[in-house]
Amino acid sequence: MNSREVVRALESDGWYRVAQKGSSHVQFKHPTKHGRVTVPHPERDIPIGTLRSIERQARVKLS
C-alpha cells in the first residue's frame, strides 16, 4: 500500500491534514478520535510495520 492510498483511507474516515513537515511527512487529526497520525509522504510502498502502526493510531483497517 502506498502513501496516497493511506491518505485517501484516512480522509474518507474523517481525518484531515493539520501539518506537513517539509515534504516527507503529513500529520492528520480527527474531530472525535484522540491524537494525531503521521504518514510518510510521498512514498511508493509503506513498510508493513509502519502500516500497522498507522492502523493502531487511527483505529482504522487499511488493508
C-alpha positions as CSV (number, residue, x, y, z in Angstrom):
1,M,0.0,0.0,0.0
2,N,1.4,3.4,-0.9
3,S,1.1,6.7,0.9
4,R,-1.5,8.1,-1.5
5,E,-3.9,5.2,-0.7
6,V,-3.3,5.6,3.1
7,V,-4.1,9.3,2.8
8,R,-7.3,8.6,0.9
9,A,-8.4,6.0,3.5
10,L,-7.7,8.4,6.4
11,E,-9.5,11.2,4.8
12,S,-12.5,9.0,4.0
13,D,-12.7,8.1,7.7
14,G,-12.9,11.8,8.6
15,W,-9.2,12.6,9.3
16,Y,-7.9,15.9,8.0
17,R,-4.5,17.4,7.4
18,V,-3.1,19.6,10.1
19,A,0.6,19.8,9.4
20,Q,3.2,18.8,6.8
21,K,6.8,18.7,7.9
22,G,8.7,19.6,4.8
23,S,7.8,17.2,2.0
24,S,8.3,13.9,3.8
25,H,5.5,13.6,6.4
26,V,1.9,14.6,6.7
27,Q,0.0,14.8,10.1
28,F,-3.7,14.1,10.4
29,K,-6.2,14.9,13.1
30,H,-9.8,13.6,13.6
31,P,-12.7,15.6,15.0
32,T,-13.7,12.9,17.5
33,K,-10.8,10.5,17.8
34,H,-7.8,11.4,20.0
35,G,-4.3,12.0,18.8
36,R,-2.6,12.6,15.6
37,V,-1.4,10.3,12.9
38,T,1.8,10.9,10.9
39,V,2.1,9.4,7.4
40,P,5.3,9.3,5.4
41,H,4.6,11.1,2.1
42,P,5.3,10.7,-0.7
43,E,6.4,7.1,-0.5
44,R,5.7,4.4,-3.0
45,D,5.3,1.4,-0.7
46,I,5.0,1.9,3.1
47,P,6.6,-0.9,5.1
48,I,4.1,-3.3,6.8
49,G,5.2,-2.3,10.3
50,T,4.5,1.3,9.5
51,L,1.1,0.5,8.1
52,R,0.2,-1.5,11.2
53,S,1.3,1.5,13.4
54,I,-0.9,3.9,11.4
55,E,-3.8,1.5,11.7
56,R,-3.4,1.3,15.5
57,Q,-3.1,5.1,15.9
58,A,-6.0,5.9,13.6
59,R,-8.2,2.9,14.7
60,V,-9.0,2.0,11.1
61,K,-8.3,-1.0,8.9
62,L,-6.2,-0.1,5.9
63,S,-5.5,-3.3,4.0
